[in-house]
Amino acid sequence: MLTEIVVKKAAQHNLKRIDVRLPRHKLIVVTGPSGSGKSSLAFDTLFAEGQRRYIECMSAYARQYMEMMEKPEVESIEGISPAISIDQKTISANPRSTVGTVTETYDLLRLLFARVGTPHCPSCDREVSQQTPDQIVARAAETAAGEKIRVLAPVIRGRKGEYHKLFDRLLKKGFVEVRVDGRFRDLDGPIVLERTKAHTAEALIDELRIAPHTVNRLREAVRTALDISGGEVLLLRADGSESYFSQRLLCPYCDISLPELEPRNFSFNTPYGACPACHGLGFRTAADEGGEPALTGEVCPKCGGRRLRPESLAVRVGGRGIHEWCLLPIQRLRGELAAIRLPSAEEAVASKIIKEMLGRLDVCHELGLSYLHLDRTTASLSGGEAQRVRLAAQVGARLRGILYVLDEPTIGLHQRDNGRLIDLLRRIRDDGNTVLVVEHDEQTIRAADHVLDLGPGAGEQGGRIVAEGPLSAILASPDSLTARYLRGELRVNGRSGRRSASSWLTVTGATEHNLKNIDVRIPLGCMTAVTGVSGSGKSTLVYDILHRSLQNRLTGLRLRAGVHAAIHGVDKLDKVVSVDQKPIGRTPRSNPATYTGLFADLRTLLARTQEAQARGYTAGRFSFNVPGGRCEECQGAGVKRVEMHFLPDVFVTCDRCGGLRYNKETLAVRYKGRTIADILAMTVDEAFEHLKAHPQLKRKLATLRQVGLGYIRLGQPAPHLSGGEAQRIKLTKELGRRASGRTLYLLDEPTTGLHFDDVRKLLDLLGELVNRGNTVLIIEHNLEVIRACDYIIDLGPEGGEEGGRVVAAGTPEEVAEAPGSYTGLYLRGNPGGKRIET
């Protein structure tokens, strides 16, 4: 049996024909500077080949597309397993995709409701039950032992008419009495009913006292009643109380028939369970500009945003409907599920389902997702949350012999939760899998069985193996930049001293989501970190309250801001800029050049060449978004989409232009020997050297290099950029604008995807912004960045309902000494990782 994955001559992207030997069934970390080739090796080579070989085992129908799926540039790979990629970009943005559906916890909850759920009438909310004749007899014998009862057969329920023929038929069958609208009447006498009024009638089958010797008589009476009524029986006790039983799920008061309980009745993705008004989306839809249905922000009036049919919503387990269970935070859901008490017969069925659910919820808890609820849509999750939700699903799948490839799973995790994540990765490894992680987090690097350090630089200066082996081998490497930081020879934060606030921005009475009516002071003219465990309320404070309120005040927008009493000190600001990790575009047509404005300058440059002027070409000729200069076969996309039906769509390179996007006439125009397609294929570093004679282009390219993006290609499609890369591209666009010195910059984990050395460069850049008089507010977990800040606002102490309070506020030194702060605990360098009693 092969004990290693052996890669020979890997040359994908910037990899320099490297040979790699990776131990199987180990936790492997691939690290190195941003752009050194980590993703090229992990995702574009190992994962791509593992997936390609797996699909080769499929049917001929699937394999007909295999030649279109590009083989990685590698001579050979031995010992590779079927591969599963868990990155930050592959989670579904479909509104039907939720935390519950991705982790498959909702599927188990549906099964639980189908097996032990108690149906209720959606109209009157009375419990509706369904029993066999023997169950009805046993129930009557148990609840009315020794009492005199009447067994009635419902024959009319709330219907208009006179019913002479029905009463005659009952009399001929030997029945003597009937209860009409609550009064007993003799069938051999005249029974006159108003034809225009609704009536209810039950035939009296028998009257007896329940005792051991009358059980057979009771059983016969119940069977007769069920036969006459079509599956219903009513037991009337001496005190006037009634017990209704049915072989069908039917409400006798509202005449509403309920379906048999099946898992599909609780699925909002099938017509059997989905609300008929919104089709299971929870919101109303309207046609967008292209005529396609799009979700509006208006909650469906029929289901109230709960997605399911009224009959499904009325079923209960443990006193709650399925939607109510889905709205409980995972932490509370675990406790409530474990505490459910059911009758012994149902307990035997439910216990296995609940055990499986608790196992999956425990994994979510270990991954720091306790504050999420099952109904949370995956589109609303951050990249790190989405990745950990998928990881939880994979752990629940309990696969063996798989190669898992993960992209920075620690993103969005507080240091306290990193240890839990590492334990989980080890558990996947111990199940007989190989875990390959692209990571910059020091704690994860130190926990690895095997480390592969690529570099030494980014882009063309990267793609080589600098060091490999166990941690000790990396630490001993004289050439590894990573090792120099791990050994403490280099430090991310070289700045000493703290800036003082020029004035303060104060938020009072913040109560949105889980915030507990808090007041927060933010120093202006400083760099401030908002810290705390996942779900403690950081994004709610910074984005839902502060960002939206300031946009409303400073730009006249009318956004719905999070609930708060007031914000003071806004007069000290001119502008608020949010630099988040959302994609810079959703199609391959969007890229760093188009987003930063470089593309317009490039097109103008090429239009000024002698060849272009001789041909009469304007700048528009060099756009791949409009007819003229683009390849019309792929309409300037460079790729064509192939629908795979049962697999994700495959994009294949256009065979006419070879992925260059332009037609031959346009590509005849060159600047310094390079076409527009050549320049778009350059890295930022290469383009800087080629175009530095042009001040405007040089300035924009220099800023991209400054934020550690020298390795990305100018024409790299937006969907191929990570969240961290997208954020830094947005940051360069903001840095290129003229600032008044009174701007508030909001950043969400800007160190995502950055090596220690790139974090240092980013801190220098942010420091430059602050030195110009601006204010920078960062949501961050990276301890080095937190230490470099002038002020910290630490929220917590936990996530979800146990969060939302200000645990500590002050300089890093002050927070380090604050009792009850997890952030302070790690700033002190004393990571216990244990729960802090507050």
Secondary structure, DSSP 8 states (H G I E B T S, - for coil): ---EEEEEEE-STT--SEEEEEETTSEEEEE-STTSSHHHHIIIIIIHHHHHHHHHTS-HHHHTTGGGS---SEEEEES---EEEE-SS-S---TT-BHHHHTTHHHHHHHHHHHH-B-B-TTT--B-----HHHHHHHHHHHSTT-EEEEEEEEEEEEES--HHHHHHHHHTT--EEEETTEEEETTS-----TTSEEEEEEEEEEEE--GGGHHHHHHHHHHHHHHHTSEEEEEETTS-EEEEESS-EETTTTEE-----GGGG-TTSTTTB-TTTTTSSEEEEE-TTS-EEEEEEE-TTTTT--B-HHHHT-EETTEEHHHHHTSBHHHHHHHHHT----HHHHHHHHHHHHHHHHHHHHHHHTT-TT-BTT-BGGGS-HHHHHHHHHHHHHHHT--S-EEEEE-TTTT--HHHHHHHHHHHHHHHHTT-EEEEE---HHHHHH-SEEEEEESSSGGG--EEEEEESHHHHHT-SS-HHHHHHTTSS-S----S----SEEEEEEEE-STT--SEEEEEEETSEEEEE-STTSSHHIIIIIIIIHHHHHHHH-------S-SEEE-GGG-SEEEEE--S-S-SSTT--HHHHHTHHHHHHHHHHTSHHHHHHT--GGGG-SSSTTTB-TTTTTSSEEEE--SSS--EEEE-TTTTT--B-HHHHT--BTTB-HHHHHTSBHHHHHHHHTTSHHHHHHHHHHHHTT-TTSBTT--GGGS-HHHHHHHHHHHHHTS---S-EEEEEE-TTTT--HHHHHHHHHHHHHHHHTT-EEEEE---HHHHHHSSEEEEEESSSGGG--EEEEEE-HHHHHT-TT-HHHHHHTT---------
